């Protein structure tokens, strides 16, 4: 039986375009890396995974390249709601802001009821690196642009069953303003729209405010 986790496992080939790089990596049982992730609350089972990094050559031992995203179980869970809503609503049209590794796009294309997926991506390099792999499926339409600006591009009456926005590299409560903006803009065009890590950031903001009140008190 195919699970929502399976639907998001990518099969991109390794490669580089400009500052963006796709690489495979292995998590071994008992490794220091695996232990650190487990202690952080985001454990990764041993296995083979794919990551997207940005910066200089990640194969250089002195590289300062930063991890953008990976198809590990923890990161898949961050996107689970989008996939679950595609299934629940039997979505025919899907909007994705932010291409990345294409995990949510891969999941969308695994559903027979999905007829079209519009993807908005701001980076030419990401489009060139990742886009061709998915554009072999005629349901995929990748558009270069900023997700915030794109809200005004679509013709009157354009709607999607599910919309998902994942355009942020880090978890930062300051991004909640962007969530609100996109939820308002695309909420009018989507039966359901969500943003990456929204619930987590709302909880973090609540804790920040509680800490501020304790400090002020």
C-alpha positions in Angstrom: 0.0 0.0 0.0 1.4 3.4 -1.0 1.6 5.8 1.9 1.7 9.6 1.8 5.4 9.3 2.9 6.1 7.1 -0.2 4.3 9.6 -2.5 6.8 12.3 -1.5 10.0 10.3 -2.0 11.9 11.9 -4.9 14.0 10.2 -7.6 15.9 13.2 -8.9 19.4 12.6 -10.3 22.3 14.3 -8.7 23.3 17.5 -10.4 24.1 21.2 -10.1 23.0 24.4 -11.7 24.6 27.6 -10.4 24.5 27.7 -6.7 21.9 24.9 -6.3 22.9 21.2 -6.0 21.0 17.9 -5.7 22.9 15.3 -3.8 22.2 11.8 -2.3 23.2 11.1 1.2 23.2 8.1 3.5 22.2 7.9 7.2 23.9 5.0 8.9 22.6 3.3 12.1 24.2 4.9 15.1 25.8 7.7 13.3 26.5 11.0 15.1 24.4 12.8 12.6 21.4 10.5 13.2 21.8 10.9 17.0 21.8 14.7 16.8 18.7 14.6 14.7 17.0 12.2 17.0 17.8 14.4 20.0 16.4 17.4 18.1 13.0 15.6 17.8 13.4 15.0 14.1 14.9 11.5 13.8 15.9 10.0 10.5 15.8 6.2 10.0 18.9 4.7 8.4 18.6 4.8 4.6 19.3 6.7 1.4 17.9 10.2 0.9 18.0 13.2 -1.4 18.8 16.8 -0.5 18.8 20.2 -2.2 21.6 22.5 -1.0 22.5 26.1 -2.0 25.9 27.7 -2.0 29.3 26.6 -3.2 30.2 23.1 -4.2 28.9 20.8 -1.5 31.4 18.1 -2.5 34.2 20.4 -1.3 35.1 19.6 2.3 35.4 23.3 3.0 32.0 24.0 1.5 29.7 26.5 3.2 26.7 25.3 1.3 23.4 25.2 3.2 20.8 22.6 3.3 17.5 23.8 1.7 15.4 20.7 2.0 15.5 16.9 1.9 13.1 14.0 1.5 13.6 12.7 5.1 10.5 11.5 7.0 10.6 14.5 9.3 10.5 16.9 6.3 7.8 14.9 4.6 5.7 15.2 7.7 6.0 19.0 7.4 4.2 18.7 4.1 1.7 15.9 5.0 -1.4 18.1 5.2 -1.1 19.2 1.6 -0.9 15.6 0.4 -3.8 14.5 2.7 -6.0 17.4 1.4 -5.3 16.4 -2.2 -6.5 12.9 -1.3 -9.5 14.0 0.8 -10.7 16.6 -1.8 -9.9 14.4 -4.7 -8.2 17.5 -6.1 -8.1 18.0 -9.9 -6.2 21.3 -9.9 -3.3 21.9 -7.5 -1.1 25.1 -6.9 2.3 24.8 -5.4 4.4 27.9 -4.5 8.0 26.9 -4.3 9.4 24.0 -6.3 12.3 22.8 -4.2 13.0 19.1 -4.6 9.4 18.7 -5.8 8.3 16.5 -3.0 4.7 17.9 -2.9 4.7 18.0 -6.7 5.8 14.3 -6.8 2.9 13.4 -4.4 0.4 15.4 -6.5 1.4 13.5 -9.7 0.9 10.2 -7.9 -2.9 10.8 -7.8 -4.8 9.8 -10.9 -7.5 12.5 -10.1 -5.0 15.4 -10.4 -5.4 16.9 -13.8 -3.1 20.0 -13.6 -0.4 21.3 -11.2 0.7 24.9 -11.4 4.1 25.5 -9.8 5.5 29.0 -9.1 9.2 29.2 -8.5 11.3 32.3 -8.1 14.7 30.8 -9.0 15.8 30.2 -12.6 18.5 27.8 -11.3 16.0 25.6 -9.4 13.7 25.5 -12.4 16.6 24.4 -14.6 17.9 21.9 -12.1 14.6 20.3 -10.9 11.9 21.3 -13.4 12.8 19.1 -16.4 12.5 15.9 -14.3 8.8 16.8 -13.6 7.9 18.5 -16.8 7.9 15.2 -18.6 4.4 14.9 -17.1 2.1 17.1 -19.2 0.1 18.0 -16.2 2.9 20.1 -14.8 3.2 23.8 -15.6 6.1 25.6 -13.9 6.1 29.4 -13.9 9.0 31.6 -12.9 7.9 34.3 -10.5 7.5 35.4 -6.9 4.7 33.8 -5.1 3.5 37.1 -3.6 3.5 38.9 -6.9 1.9 35.9 -8.7 -1.3 36.4 -6.8 -2.3 39.0 -9.3 -1.3 37.2 -12.5 -4.0 34.6 -12.7 -7.0 35.3 -14.9 -10.3 36.0 -13.2 -12.0 32.8 -12.2 -8.8 30.7 -11.9 -9.2 28.3 -9.0 -7.5 25.3 -7.5 -8.7 22.6 -5.2 -5.5 22.6 -3.1 -2.9 25.2 -2.8 0.4 24.8 -0.9 3.1 27.5 -0.2 6.6 26.5 0.8 8.9 29.4 -0.1 10.9 29.8 3.2 14.3 28.3 3.9 14.2 28.5 7.7 11.7 28.3 10.5 11.2 32.0 11.5 8.1 33.4 13.2 8.6 36.6 11.3 7.4 34.6 8.2 3.9 34.3 9.7 3.1 37.6 8.1 3.9 36.1 4.8 1.7 33.1 5.6 -1.2 35.4 6.4 -0.7 37.3 3.1 -0.6 34.1 1.0 -3.5 32.5 2.9 -5.6 35.6 2.2 -4.7 35.8 -1.5 -4.9 32.2 -2.4 -7.6 31.3 0.1 -10.0 33.1 -2.2 -8.9 31.0 -5.1 -8.4 27.6 -3.4 -10.8 25.3 -1.7 -8.0 24.7 0.7 -4.6 26.5 1.0 -1.8 25.9 3.5 1.7 27.1 4.3 4.8 25.1 5.3 5.2 24.7 9.1 2.4 27.1 9.9 1.1 25.3 13.0 4.7 24.9 14.3 5.4 28.6 13.9 2.1 29.7 15.5 3.0 27.5 18.5 6.5 29.0 18.6 5.2 32.6 18.4 2.8 31.8 21.3 5.8 30.6 23.4 7.8 33.7 22.4 5.0 36.0 23.6 4.7 34.1 26.9 8.4 34.5 27.4 8.1 38.3 26.7 5.3 38.6 29.2 7.3 36.8 31.9 10.3 39.0 31.2 8.2 42.2 31.3 6.5 41.1 34.4 
